[in-house]
């Protein structure tokens, strides 16, 4: 049954079946990137971005950036039953992941997952995925990308072309229909975007660092061996002890150390201050002082 869609009522989301290879510039290792696609119900305006996986953090952040791209929030999000977002599939009363539920509350939007193995429940998303694969991913297939950010820039350029291209079934483009019918009826964005937060409990190592996803972050040295709480957003890692923030760092990917100098004990700080330049400068100062003493004598 054809159901009329009201402007600003729904957005349907899905992942493309086609992946995009991204080469690591140092190791030349090839990693496949997934493509998230969202489409508004009335204008057909498409949003797309590349991600490393369909994990819960990526899924959550993709929705946040999608709402920001549309400049507003529809009343309903229609996804499929992706395990990272829907804990228990049910067409009438689905059980959402707690983080996804927090995001929907933050934006004031309802979520209605499709029935299992029923792609017609989100026919617009299926068509939008086809359009993205045909006009975006296929157009980029002969290009080599070395960073996910570089790939997303290329996707945005093709996406701008696709949304401004005149539709075959209408005299308007998706962008023109969006500005004419949907932009003004979308719900307002909240003052601050929703931030996905990962929480982990840890004990401070003897080297006054804690480990989060293979990277080591420093805390003030008096907290050695204390239990702390790590709260990590996409860009920031904050460390708490008894509900008081004791340290924060810019989030880093991969193995390494992020050490603040004021977290170090005095003897470590004194040792760290010694460098080749300081050592040479000290010797030159001593030689100059000895020369002046001999001249005076």
N, C-alpha and C positions, 0 to 999 in steps of 0.2 A: 504494500500500500504506500502510495506517495504521501508523505507527510509534509505539509508546508512548514518552512523554517522561518522563524522570526529573526530579524536582524539582531545581532549581538547575543543570540541565545546560546550558541554552542561552538566549541572548537574540538576537532577530532585530531588525535595524535597517533603516530605509529613510527616504526623504524624501517628504513629501506632495507631490502634484502641484499642489495649490492654494497660492498665495502670499497674503501679507497686506500691504496697502499701509501704509507708514509715512511720514508727512509731516514734512519738515524745518520746525521752527517759525520759522526765519529766512528761508529761501528759498522755502518752500512747495513744494519739489520732492518728488515722490512716489517712494519707493524700495520695491521689493518684497522682502519678507523670506521666506526659506525656512523650512520647519518640519521639524525632525529628530524622528523617532519611533523608540522602542525598546520591545520588549515581551518579557517573560519567558515561557518556553515552557510552564510548568505553570499558574501562577496567572493569566497574561494581564495582569499589572500593566503599565500603560503609562507611559512617560516621554516627554515632548515639550518642545521648546524652539524658539524662533525664532532664526534666524541670517541674516546678510546674504547668505551664499552657501554653496555646497557645497565650498568650498576645503579644502585639507588642514588648515590651522590650525583652522578651525571644526569639521571632522569629528573631529579629535583631541580638542579640548576638549569636544565634545558627548559623546563616550564617557566622558571623565573625570567629567563632571557626571552622566551617567547612572548610572555605578557608585556615585557618591556618593548619588544619589537612592534607589537600591535598598539602600544600606547594605552592599553586598557584591559579590562578583564571581562570575559563573557560569563554567562550564568552557569554554564555546564561544560565540563571536560569529559570527553568520551575517549578513553584509551582501550587497548586490548588488555588481556589478563596477564601482563608482564609480571613475573614473580617478584621482581624487585619493588614493585609498587602495590600489587594486590596480593595480600597474604592468603585470602580465601576467596575464590571466585564464586559469585552468586549474582544473578541478574537483578534480584530485588533487594538484597541486603548484603553487598560485598564487604569483606573485611579488609580495610586498607592498612598499609604499613603505617605505623605511628608518625613517622617523619612526613609521609605524604599527607596524612590527615592534618598535621600541624600546618603544612603549606596551604591546604585548602581553606582552613580556618583563617589563616593570615590574609588570604586574598578574597575570602568570602565567596568561594566558588564551590559548586557541587561536582561530584565525580560519579559517573555512571559507566562502569566497565561493560564492554560488550559480552554477549554470551560466548562461551567457549566454542571455538571452531565455527564461528558465524561471521565471516568477513563482511557480509552485507550490512551488519549492524553499524559499520563505520565505512560505508562506501566512499564517502568524500575523502577520507584519509587514504584509502587504497588508491584512488585516482590521483591524489596529491603525491603519493610515493611514486607512482608511474611517471607523473610529470617531472618530478625531481630527478629520477633516474634517467629520463630521456633528455631533458634540456639542461641539467646541471652536471650530474655525475658523468654522463656520456661525453659531454663537451670538455671535461677535464681529464679524460682517460689517458691522454698522451702527455700530460704534464707531470713532472716529478716534484714532489713536495717533501720538505725536510723538517717541517714543524707543523703541529696541528693548527697553530694560529695562522700560519701561511695558507693552509688549506681552507680554513674558515673565511679568510679574506677573499679567496677566489670564489667560494660558494656564495658569499654575499653579493659579489659583483654579478654573478649569473642569476641570483635570486632577484636582484633589482630588475634585470632584463625580463625575467619570466613574469614577474608581477605587473610589469608595465606593457607587456605584449598583449595585443588585442586577442580576446578569446575567440575561438572558432564558432561558438554558439551564442555570441553576444557582440554587440557593437562597442562594448566598453572593455577596458582591461580590468584585471583584478584590483589594481590599485585605485582606479577610478570608481569602481563599484564600492570599494571599501570606504573611500572618502565620502561618497554620496549616500550610502545606506547604513554603514556599521560604525564608523569611527565615533559618531556623536552618541550612540546608544550603549557603547561598552561601559562597564563599571569603571570607576576611577582606580588608579593604582594606589596602593598604600604609600605612606610617607617614606618608608624604608623597605627595600626589597627583602624577601625572605632569605635568610642565610642558613645553609645546611651546616649543622654542627656535628662533628664527630667527638664522642666523649670516651675517654680511656683513663683508668686508674693505674698509677705506676708508683714505683719507689725510686727515689733519687739515688743514682749510683754514687760510688765513692769518689768519682771524678766530677761531682756536682752537675751531672747532666741526666736528663731523662730521654728515653727513646720513643719516638713516634714514627711509625712507618719507615724504619731503617735510618732515620735521621736523628741526630742527637742535639738537644737544646739545653742550654745552661740555665741554672737557677742559682740564687745566692748560696754560697757555700755553707752557711749555717744549717741549711735544710738537708744536708747529706743524710741518707738513710730514712728520711721522712716519707710518708705516703702523701702523694699529691694527686690532683685531678687535672687532666689535660683536656682542654676544649679547643678543637681545631675547626676553623672555618676554611673557606677556599683559599684565603690569602694570609691568615693570621693564626698562630698557635699561642694560646694563653694557658698559663699554668697556675693552679690555685692550691692553696694550703689552708684548710679550715675556712673555706668560703672567702678567702682573701687572695687577690691576684698578686703573685710574687714575681712573675716574669712573663714577658711576651716577646715573640719573635716573628719575623716574616716567614711564612711557610715555605719550606724547601722540598724539592723532590729528590729522592735517591739518597745514597749514603753520604755522610759528611757531618761536620760539626758547626753549630752556630753558637758562639761563645761571646757573651758580653764581658767586657773587661772588669766592670764593677761587681761581677758575680765571683770573681776569682779571689782566693785568699791572698794576703799580702805577699807571702813568699813566692807564690806562682806569678803574681803580677810583677814583682821585682825581677824574677828570672826572665819573664817575657819581654821586659823592657830592654834587655841586653840584645843588641844586634851588632852586626859587623861595623856599621857606620858609627854606632856609639862607642864601640871599643876603640876604633881608629881615632875618633875624636878625642877620647880620653888620653890615649898615648900621645897625640900631638900636643894636647894641653900640658901634659907632664913634661914633655921635651922642651916646650916653650918656657915653662916655669923654671926648669933647670938651667936653660941658657941665660935667662935674666939674672938668675942667682950668681952665675959665674961672672957675668959682666960687672955686677955690683962688687964682687970680691976683687 
